[in-house]
């Protein structure tokens, strides 16, 4: 047998294995096997380096979507990736942008679900009531996602959040910075807005309508800045109102945390992902959604129809970069959505717990 070129074996663990078998009658055969393993490793490293170079050349958000697609493909069946949001909040989202302080109500409707959010007031440490804005944007959505997920995970209306919330926000790609313009301050302002607001959640099953008047939380220690440089502390716990918690346990929509992270900076993309997740969960045959219907659902802030259509096309394409099997097709009349199981959106298929609310 031709003597194997031992110099081609470079990795320490492979070199150690080579020395372990030196003197074995089958040493040359074993050495050839180790050379082949080294070669496969080298090829994998070269491919990985080429991929990293390709990703580095992409714009930041595009690279994030590409990495997310690869992460999801590698961890598709991992239950640790699941988060949960109340299905009504998923379909009838909050405002995308900050509303003027004198705007005290926000209305949304989607199919058989309706939501009215009313801004409220909070008692300050000076024993004065302070008007709060309506909750809005991606930060309020991320907070609700985390809190709803923790309520489902802990199986309790009262949940501990002090340690988990900062870790969650870091996991979403937000640095934990304090000060008047820091990320923690911005998130805590949304905690206050959510703590102060009240909601009317309406559902219709085709025969009767049900309206639930509720606040998301029945108890929460709110936060007011007194010193911009002080240490930022979350409340140690919050308590969901019983009505809200009961409907959450019945209508919790599962979503993939990696997908949420990829779109964490865009409340509209988060809403589109939520909406597609819910529609696919219930869809049994192809359905067409008109441009008018899409604009009613996602067109907040657009004055011209052409601008909305172009933006929605781009945002849907960004979702397709993460979920290449997404069964959607855009055309002149709107969106064609075809049946598919939830695995195309990186959520395990659980048809036995199918949501009963149709939209």
N, C-alpha and C positions, 0 to 999 in steps of 0.2 A: 504494500500500500504506500502511495506517495505520502511523504511526511507533510503534515499540516503546518501551515505558516502561523505559528503561535503569535506573531507580532500583530496579527489582525484582530486579536482579542484584546480589547482595551478597557472595558468596564471592570471595575474592581470586583464585583460579585462574580462575574464570569471568569476573571483571572483566578479568584480563590477556588472556584469549582474546578478549574483546570488543574491547579496544583494538588487539589484533593485527590485527583484520580491519576496523578503521575505514577508510573510504574505498573499501572493496570494493563493487562494484555490488550485491552480494547481502547487504549489511550488515544491512538490516532483517530479512531472512529468518534470517540467522545469529543476530541478537539475539533474535528470537522463540524460536529453538531453545534458546538459552542460558537464557531466562526459563523455559521448560518444564523444563529440567534443574534449575534452581534450585528450582522448585516441587516437583519430585519429591524433591529432597534435604530440603526443609523438611518435607514430609509424612513422610519416613522418620525424621527427627529427632524430630518430634512423637510418632510412634508409639513410638520408642525411649524417649523421656522418659516417656510414659504407662506403658510396660512397667516401667521402672525404678521409677516411683512405686508400681506394683502390687506389685513384688517387695519394695520397702522396707516395705510394709505387712504383709507376711507374717511369720510366725515365722521365726527364723533357719534352722532345719533345712529347713522347707518351701521357703524361698527358695533354699537351696542345691540342693535336688532340682530345682526348676524351672530354675535356671541350668544344671544338669548336663544336663537333658533338651535344652535348646537347644544347648548345646555339642556334645553327641553328635550331634544332628541335623545340625549344620554340619560335623562332622569325621568322619562315619561311616566313611569309607574310608581314614582316615589310619593307616598301620601304626605310627606313632610312639605311638599310644594303647594299644598292646597290652602286656600284662604276662603272666607265666606263673607258675603254681603247680603243684606236684606233685599229680596227680589224687587220690592217696590222702589227702593232707593237705587237699585241697579237700572231700572227702566225709566224712572221719573227722577232724573238727577237734579242736583243743585245748580245754581247759576255758575257759568264758566268764569265770569269776571266779577270783581268787587262791585256791588251795587251802591248807589248813593245812600247815605244814612237815612234819608227820609223815605226810601223805598222799604216798606215794612212787610210786604208779602211777595211770595214767588209761587207761581202756579205752573204745574207740569201735568201732562196727561199722555198716556201711551196705551192704546187699546182699551182694555177693561180696568186699567189701574190709573189712579189719579193721586196727585200729591200737592198739598198746599203747605208751604213753610212760612211761618210768621216769625220775624225777628223779635227779640225780647230784651229784657234788662237784667242786669246783675247787681247785687249789692256789693259795694266796694269796701275795703278796710276802713274807709272814712264814714261808713254807715250811710252812704248815699247810693241811690239807684243810678246806674250808668247804662245808657242806651248802647246796645250791641248791634253790629251789622248782621245782615244775612250771611250765613256760612257760604263759602264759594270756592271754586277752583279745585286743583288737584290735591291740595293739602287737606281740605275738608273731606274729600273722597278717601284719601289714604287713611286718615284718622278713623273714619267710620268703618272702613274695611278691617283695620286692625282690631278695633274694639268689638265689632260683630264677630270676627274670627275668634277672639279670645273668649267671648261669651259662649260660643259653640264649643271651643276646646275645653274650657273649664266647666262647662255645663252648669253655669250659674249666671244669674242676673247681676250679681256683684262680682266684679273681676279685679284682680291685682294688675296694675299697669305700670307702676313706677319704674321697674327695671326693664320691662319688655318693650316699652314704647320707643325709647331712644335707640335701642338695638334694631327695632323694626325700621325706623327712619333711616338709620345708617345703611341697613340692608337695601333700602329703596334708592340709595345713592345720594342721600342728602348728608352733608357734613354737619356734625353737631356743634354749631357755633352759637354763641350768645351775643349779647349786645343788642341795641335797638334795631339793627338791620340783620341780625343773625337768623339762621333757619329755625332755631328753637323758639325764638320770639314769635316768628310768623306762624309756626304751628300752634303755639299756645294761644294766640289770638283766635285761631279757628276753634280750639277747644272751648274758649269762652263763648264764641258765637254759637256753637252747637249746644253748649250747656244752657244758653238763654232761650233758644228757639223752641217753638212748639210746631207740631205737625198734624195735619189731617191726612190720613191715608184712606183712600177710597178704593174699593174693589167691587166689581160687578160680575156675577157668574152667569149672566144671561137671563136670570129670572128675578134675582133680587140684588139690591145694592147694600153694601156695608160700609159705614164710615167709622174710622177709629180716630178719636181725638187723643193725642199723646204728646209727651215730651220724650225725646230719646233717652234722657237720663232723669231719674228721680232724685239722685243725690250725687254731687260731685264737688270737690273743693276747687274753686276757680282760681285763676292766677292773674294778678295785676302787677305790672312792672313798677317798682319803686326806685330801683337802682339798676341802670343798664348793664353794669358789670357784675351784678350779683350772680351767684350760682343758680342755674336754671333747674327748677325742680318740677316734676310732674306730680299731679295728685297720686297718692298711693293706691287709690282704688276709685272705681266709679260703680254706680248701680243703675242699670237700665230700668226704666219703668216696666212694670209687670206686663202691661198690654203690649208694649213694643217687644219685649223679650219673648213673649208667647208667640207673637206673629213671626218673629225672627226664626224661632226653632221650627216653625212650620214652613217657612218660605225662605230658607237660606240657600243662596245660589253659590255653588263652588266655582272658584276661579284659580288660575295658576299664578303663584307669587312671582315667578320669573317674568311672566308676561306683564304683570302690573309694573314691575321694576323697569321694564323696557319702555313703558309709556308713562312713567310716573310724572313727567313734566307736562303732560298734555291731558287736561280733564276731558276733552272731547274724544281722544283716542281711548281713554279708560272707559268712557260711556259706550263707545262703539263696541269695544270688546265685551263689556257686560251684556249689551243688547244682543249681540250675536250668540253669546253663550246661552242666554235664556231662549232665544228663538230656536236654536238647534236642539235644545233640550226638549222642546215641544213639537217640533216640525215633523210631519208625517208625509207631506208631499210638497213639491216645489211651490214657492209663493213669490209673487212679484210685489215689491214695495215701490210706489211711485216716487218721483223726485219731490213732489209736494209733501208726501208722507215723511220722506227722509229729512226734508228741511224743517218740517214741524218738530221732528225729534231732535235734530242735531244742528239746526241752522241759527241758533242764537248768535247775534252779533253781526250777521251778514245782511247788507242792504240789497245786494244784487244776487240774482239767482245764479248767474254765470260764475261769480266768485265762489259761492257755496259749492257748486258742482265740482269745480276744479280742486278746491280744498278737500272735499270729501273723497274724490278720486285718489288724491295723494295719500290721505290718511288711511284709506282702505288698503292701498298698496303697501303701506308700512306694516299693516297687520299681516298682509300676505307674506312679507319678508320673514316674519316670525312663524307664521302658520301657512306653509306652502300648499297644504291641502284644503284650504278654506274654500267651501263650495259656494262662491259668490261670482256674479257676473254683472258688471255695470253696462248699461246701454242707454239709448236715447230716452227710454220710458222710465228708467230707474234701475233698481237692483233686483236681480233674480237670485233667490236663495234656495238652494237645493238641500234635501235631507242628508244628514250625515250624523254619525255619533259624535259625542263630545270629545273624543280623542283627538279630533282635528284641531281642537283648541286646548289641548294638553290637560284635559280633565278626565279622570277615569269615568267610564260609562257606568251609570247606575240607574238604569231604566226603572227599577223597582220602586224608586223614590221620586218618580216623575212629578214635577210641579203641576198642580191642578189648575192654576190660573192661566187662562188663555189670553193671548194678545194678538 
